[in-house]
Amino acid sequence: MSRITVQRLCADLHDALDLTPLTPLPGDDIPVPVRDVHRPGMALMGFAENFLPHRLQVMGESELAYLAGLPPAEQVTAFGRVLDLQAPAIFLARGQGLPEPLLDLARARGVPVLRTSLASVDFLEELSEHLQEIFAPRTEVHGSLADVYGVGLLFTGRSGIGKSECVLDLVERNHRLVADDVVEIVKRGDDIIVGRFREVLQHNIEIRGVGVIDVQAIFGIKAIRMQKRIEVEVHLQDWDENADYERLGLERQYTHILGVAIPRVVVPIFPGKNITVIAEVIALDFMLKIYGYDAAQALNRRILETMKPGSNLSRYLRHDNE
């Protein structure tokens, strides 16, 4: 099933793109199967071999000027080539129109024709961005998402381990909640995933023993944000004395969401451990790594340097008798 129809698309973008139907929209839904948007310039002239079917078509000033320069019979032939591409809909830019015989041909083929006041370049940009959002790969993750020092931290772990409490504590320390319990994730481009709240839940947090609280109502608008790029997964885990936890940070772990690899930090939980401060440190350490400084690698280099026989520190220690 298509994610969007022409009817839904026109309703969603009617005001933003100033759309005016020049032919009636059919009662039956017209699916938009792909997100690509084409301009049919070459197809109008008869070269359509490399044009994929079922794409939305946008006719700008160049295409419409070419049509206007043709005799009426050739206009019908040229416009028929565009209709042969089986476009879900055809949009005309800059408030332009089509001769009535061409509109009659579109009605007979069941292809809606709509007009926009926007220039073709601006219209293509807005429409493509909207379709990219609709067709973007998406998933849902059970967890909590917070903006900590500008870094998107996705908290995961078993139910009841304290993800919501940790995020609430971060909010109290002037960080921002994005989503709790269910995080909706959308892929943007090749290596960016963005998390947002589920519409029905919005910025509510469930705290066991307290119930549901509205973070925006309690802490104000500064305590929330609508969406955030996910940059690090913080996985909360029950303390296991037999587990081999990372001590130095030389070996990085990654998790994959929608095919995007992001760093994963496993934090063992036990009573009295300050997870909030650790979360802040994780965010700051991530920022340092982005700027090219890795504390674990720097420490490892210093240790290797001091182990060399001729190092300054080695010589100093050999002659230090106090």
N, C-alpha and C positions, 0 to 999 in steps of 0.2 A: 504494500500500500504506500502511495506517495505521502510524503510528510506535509505537503502543502497543495492547495488547489488555487486555480486562478481566482476563483471567487473569494477565498480567504485572503489571498495576497492583495487583491484590490481593496478589500475592506480594511486590512491592516495598514496599508500605505496610502489610502485615499487622500488624507490630509497632508501627510509628509511629502508626497510626490505630486500633489495636485492633479489627481487622475480624473479624467472625464471620459466615460464610455461613449464611443461613436457608434457602436453596434451593441445591441442588448447582450448582457451576459446570459448564457444558457442556464436553464433551471438545473440541469444535471451537472454535477461537479466535473470540472476539467482538471485532471491532475497535472502538476508540474513535476516531471520525473527526475530532472537533474537541475543543478544549480547554475549551469553555464548560461550566459546571456550573449547572443550574437548580434552583429550588424550585418544585414544581408546584401551589402553593396555588390559583391561579385555575383551573387545569385541572381540579382536583378538583371544582370547583363548576360546571363545564361551559363555561367560557370559555377556549378553547384556540386562538383565531384567531391570536394573536401569538406563540405558542410554536413555536420551531423544533424539528424532529425530530432524533433521533440525539444528544441531549445527555444526559449523566449527570444523574440526578435525585436530589436529596437531600430527604428528608421529615423535618422537624423536629417539635417539640412541637405547633406550631399545626396543621400538616397532619394529624398523627395524632390530635389531639384532635377535629378536625372529622370525621374518619372515624369515630371512636368514638361520636360523637353521632348517627350515621345508623342507620336500620334496616338489618339484614343485607343485604337485597336492594339497597338504595341504596348500601351500601358497595361491593358488587361493581360496580355501575354506575360509581361515582365512580372507583374504582381502575382500572377498565377504560379510563377516559379517559386516565389517566397512561400505561398500557401502550400506548395508541394512539400516543403520541409516539415510539414505537420507541426507547426509551432503551436504551443498551447495558447499563446496570445501575441499580438503585435502592438507595440507602443510607438507613438509618434511624438518626437521631441519638439520643443519650442512652440507648443500650441498650434502646430500645423495640422492640416486635415488631408483627406484624400477625396478625389472625385467620387461622386455617388455611385457610378458603375463599379468602382473597385470596392466600395463598402458593400454593395449588393453581392459581389462575388465572395467577400469574406463572410457575409451572413449565410450564403448558400453553403459554404464549406464549414460553417459552425466555428469560425475562428474569431474571437473577440478582438476588436480594435479599440485601443484607448489612447487618449491624448494627455500629454503632460506639458506643463509650462516650462519645465526645466530644460536646460541645454542637454544634449545627448551625453556629453562626458559626465556631467553632474548626475544625471539620471542613472547612467550605467554604474557609477560608483555607489550610489545609495542602494540601488536594487541588488547589485552583486553582494554588498556587505550584508544586506538583510537575508539573502538566500544562503550565503556562507554560514550565517548563524543557524539557520534552520537545518541545513544539511550537515553541519559539523558532527563528528562522532561524539557521543555523550554516554555517560554512565552515572551511577550513584554509588556512594561509599558511605558505610556506617562510620561516623566519626564526627569530629568537630574541626572547624577551620577558623583560624584567627590571624589577624594582621599584627605581627609583632615587630616593631621597628621597621615596618615596610616590607617584611618578609612573610610570605604566606606559609604558615605552619599548619599542616594537616595532622591532627591528633587521632590516632587509631588505637585499638586495643579491645579487649573483651568488654562486654556490657557490664557496667557498674564499677569499672576500674578507676574512674575518676577523671575522665576526659572533660566532661562538662564543668566539673568543679575547678579544674585547672584553667579552663578558658575563662570562667567567671572571675577567678583571681587575677588573670591577666587583664581583663576589662577594668577591674578595680584599680589596676596599676597603669591605667590610661592607654592600654592597647585596645584593639577593636575586634569585635565579634563579626564574623561573616555568616557562619551557619553552625547549627548544632544538631546532633542526632543523625540527620541525613544531609550529605553534601552532594549537590548536583554538579557534575564535572563535565565541562565542554572542552574539546580540543580545538586550539586555535593555531593554525600553521603546523609546522612539522614538530616543534619541540616545546610548545606552550600549552599548558592545561590550566583552565580557570574554573574555580569553584564558586558556587553561589548557594543561597538558601533555597529550600523548597518553598514555594509560594504560600502554601497553607500554613507552614510552620513559622515563616518569617524569622524574626530575631528573638524567638522564645527559647529558653533553656529549661530543661527539666533537672532539678536538683533533688536527689533522693532524700526523703524526709522533710523536704520543704514544699516541693511541687513545682509547677511551671511558673517561671517568672518572665516578665517582658523586659529585656535588657534596655531597649530604647526608652521605655517609660521610666525606668529607674535611674539610668545613668545618662540619658540624653542622646542626642543625635551623634555626638562625637564618639560614642562608644560602639558604633556599628558602621559597616560598609556593605554595599550591595553585592560585590563580588571581589575576588582577589586571585591573582595568579598563585598556584600552588608550587612552592619551591623546595620544601623539605617535608618529609613524613616523620613525625615523632611517634614512635610506637611504644605505648606504655605496656609494660609486661610485669606480671607478678614475679617477685624476687625468687630466684632459684639458686640455692647455694652451690649446686652442682654445675650450673651453667658457666660457660666460658665467655664472659662479657668482654667487649673491646675495652682495652685499657689506655692505649696510646692514640688511637685514631688514625693509624697508618693504613689500615685496611678499610676502605670505604664500602658501605653497603648501599645498594640502590633498590628501589622498587619501581615497577613499571605500571603506569596507568594510561590506558588508551595508546599504548606503544611509546609513551614518553618516559624516559628514565629520570627519576629525581632521587636525591640523596635520602637515605633512610637511617634514622638514629634510633636505636633501641634503648629505652630508659627503664631499668628495673625499678619497681616500686616496692617500698617498705615504709612502715610507720615513721613519721618524722622527716622524711625526705622532702626537700623544698623543690617540687617539680616546677613551680612557676619561675623561680630564678634560673633553673636549669634550662627552661624553655627560652628565656631571654638570652642566655648565653649561647644556645644553639643558633638563634637568629643572628646574633652579632658575629659569631664564628663563621656562619655562612657568608655574611657580607664581607668579612675579611678574606675569605677564600675567593670570592668573586673579584676582589681587588688584587688578588695574586699572593696573599700571605696565608700560609698553612702552618699553624703553630706546631703540629706534630712533625711535619717534615723539617721545620726549622730546628726543633729540638734534636731530632735525629741527626741532622748535619753537625750540630754543635758537639754532640756526643762522639760522633765519628772523628771530628777534628781534634778533640782533646785526647783521643786514644792514640793519636800519632806520636811517635817517640820525640819528635822535635818541636812539639807545640809549646807555645809560651806558658800555658797553664802547667804542662808536665814539668817544665824546667823550674817553674816557681815552686811547685809542690815538693820537688826533690830537695830544694835548698831552704825550705821553710821548716825550721826546727822547733818552733813554738807549739 
